[in-house]
Amino acid sequence: MANKYSKTKLEKFKKAITEKMGSVSEDIETIKEGIGTASNKQGGVTPDSIFSVHMADAGTDSHEQEKSFMLMNRESDYFKKLKVALERIEEGTFGVCKVCDALIPEERMTEVPNATKCVQCKENEKLGLK
């Protein structure tokens, strides 16, 4: 296997990932609260209220709720990926490209801590190259 990050750097990554997980968790809770209040207010998308307001308003409310669910799913997926990144730190595989075994640059791991491929291998994947 290629080089690995030092324990000091791994601890730095671990701290940053943990902080991001806290932030994402807060975002998820905020979105959940927004979904709860949107469906409870008059004019929401509950079956009883759809007929009491203008159809366009009900459509807008429905669209906003769908958007909130999409954002919540996206944040949940990101949270899970960050959790896997923490597991990779524990396993000693964090920051090592799964394709070429090269050490992924620290700048990339700082910005995208859930990255499993170096930039070149990721670009090759997007282009359909090996």
Secondary structure, 3 states (H helix, E strand, C coil): CCCCCCHHHHHHHHHHHHHHHHHHHHHHHHHHHHHHHHHHCCCCCCHHHHCCCCHHHHHHHHHHHHHHHHHHHHHHHHHHHHHHHHHHHHHCCCCECCCCCCECCHHHHHHCCCCCCCHHHHHHHHHCCC
